[in-house]
Amino acid sequence: MKLYPLAPTSRTAINMFGISRRLKLGVATTKPDALEGLVIVSDGTPDDVVVSVISYHVNGKTTVGVVKPLETRGLGAIQLIPTYLRPGIRKIMLLTDQDEKTLEAMREEALQRLGTVGAQVVREVDEGRLKVWECVHGARGFQFIVAISGIDEFGTAKHSIEDHLLKAAMTFNVGGIQWCLDVRGDSKEEWMSIAPHHLEVFGLLRGSYKSVCEVFPQQVKGLKCVSGEDNPRDDVS
Amino acid sequence: MELAPLTILLGANNSGKSSILEALFLGPNPFREAPYIPSYYAVMAVHSIHKTLESEGYAFLLYNYTADEAHIEYDGYTLKFLRSDGEILVTTNKEAGQSRQTTIRGQGTTIHNVIGVLYDSQLEPIGLERKLITDDSLLISPNLAKEGLAYMRYRWASIMNMRVCRKIAKDASQFSRDEYDDVTIEPFLGGKLAMYVYMSDGRRIRLGDLGEGIQNYIGARILFEVQRPKILLWDDIESHLNPRILVGIGEWLSDLVDQDIQVILTTHSLEAAKVIVGLNEKAEIIVASLSEGVLEAKKIKSADLEKLVEAGVDIRVAESII
């Protein structure tokens, strides 16, 4: 899947173009093709890099727009949905950290925020950390997908995309990370502690679709959904 | 000043950035052919950049137009410009050129390794040595766009036979909804020669009608292929570039660095600096400023640049605190 940053000189875009070039992913593009959907990377980095690596494994034929809202993060980005709803945009995915919230609280907050911006939910699929809502806004129907980053096996108080990245580092045995994060742990700090190994982890993820699916199940499903592709690339082992 | 594989010289106007590029462009030999107007010496291209109204000549290479000499020095190599009896003799510390009798400050003397002669108020120099003395460099500048086109027209047959135009056209398609198949020069509109891009649907669009960003991109790519220098110098990289093309050029420059080609850019734009440095881990930013005629240069990390911007500090005008 190609990623078309809607602000090509933003930090998020530069990270996407940078990792795409370094790992030869070929996913970040400047070509203004029709967009299949829109991905909101509401928490910035390293989520933008993760989206790039997963997109390498997902449907090479479609292009989706990518935005990182400047002033809101997390589910707060829902308030921008009316701005993003343009002709041709029928799928919007929001990637966000769970932080210290419960999944049910996040569901409630998302529904409340959707209501506030005038989006009516007509169908809901709730798979825990992946939520898909069929919505209507005015005369326009759209699919809203929320992928919530976090892994239950980590006993930390806050969950984030770094949970997944640490799991990837453990899976590949990179950086000497031990499975010892409890409620006092912080996966962001742990991930930063192995900063020299970040590129290695992303490179290993590029080479293994199987690992990507195991480590990032909700993000993979969400991105496949927004890309309109049911089947992953079949040329990647 | 230590230059990285990819260096971004950032600074306000008149901070000395362009002078560095011009010096590095002249360094390999000011009298070699440069791809700007057929038979142009490199020094004549620099002259074109500085020309104002009808002024001609090379006194601008000397400080305040009146200094007795100027030097360009790098990697143990020196190129000197010596004023002598209304002439500016160009000499080097390498074996090249000829010895020449002259008078400097009233004293007769012999100058060795003279590779050419420039004049205070005359365009045409005398080139005594045209071969490269150090690795070749190419200067891309918005002020040389017309000269570059003139050169391409003159060399078009050999450029076409290099078989790079199709690739360049395809690469330029990444900035447009259209698909470009090739670049050509031909008589089309009114029977007059012009440069065109071929569209995949068979139409042609004159290069001049595509917008200056794509023109600059295509022009720079072709000139680079003509010259294949070891050092690429690009003045005012942000000029006429929309964000899409800026990213595309940043990616191309990063590819060049991977091929061991050194790239040195100047820009006023914090955005351009952030994009290009963010795309290549070998890139470095140097903030340049002039203090009483002396260049001051400060290396700055990308993360520090962002912190200063967030803190409300524009480093292009904040020399005193960095």
Interface residues (C-beta under 8 A of the other chain):
Chain A: A7 P8 T9 R11 A13 I14 N15 F17 G18 R21 R22 T29 T30 K31 P32 D33
Chain B: S173 Q174 F175 S176 R177 P243 R244 I245 L246 V247 G248 G250 E251 S254 E271 K274 V275 G278 L279 N280 E281 E306
